[in-house]
């Protein structure tokens, strides 16, 4: 499968009638500018001239969460600009993200005309109580209906879910993942909840009615969910919000994040935790007292095996007294690893250096 290049275009839902407790778009909508056709053209041109390779799958992505909720004339104008590039074979596809209650047959027929290929739905939770608490304004039944319709019209279906919403337990979060898998999405995004300035959720937190997840809790929940989606062969294309000038560490002045499990390499933390569990399991299965092992992985996976600030290497030494040597091999497929025992505990005891 060809690697993908994404050309992201953020389309804010100005005048959004909804009132999700974790969102501040209503409060900041006066500061947001509507996206114009020229903006779309300029962005596409900029990305096309900066892509390093031409032999990649290139997709224009209208992000913002409610694309089919903005007025139809504006949608069509923006889509048309991207569609011109599709017709000239300069880009391969268009994707949009939207809410489940903004999907119906006429909308899907219209999107087909512009060769939209992928539709991502902001689901957040499959628990109606949690959805109501966060004032999403739709139910999980809407997600089921929209997902089935999207697949029936032969779009590629994507889901976005949140982890750590108000009153959502770890079991609720995992249940959301399981409920989504039944709807057969091809791709998912997992977003741990961050508390954003000037939101209802911030008020709830200050009133003691919402406690954001600690970083380690968010990693644990996202790890279980990622395991699950991997086991169902559903591609997890993002874990954690993209770092921007405003979505960044709460310590920074420009940050809109006031609390929650923010980390600039959140996905790496989750993937490293998955590798850690997998290494421990493999070592235990070796059925011998292991002292030093060599792990061969694809170069893309080296950082995840080692862990953020060498966390996995340090933990394996502290918990199991095992030294890890990581080597890179292009022959090793991504997300696979090969473990070789270099020294058993017995060899180590015979080592003169050790005896001295
Ligand atoms: S997250 Fe909710 S309130 Fe914010 S723009 Fe989307 S639908 Fe509107």
Boltz pocket constraint, residues with backbone or C-beta under 6 A from the ligand:
constraints:
  - pocket:
      binder: B
      contacts: [[A, 13], [A, 16], [A, 17], [A, 18], [A, 19], [A, 20], [A, 23], [A, 24], [A, 25], [A, 26], [A, 64], [A, 65], [A, 66], [A, 99], [A, 136]]
      max_distance: 6.0
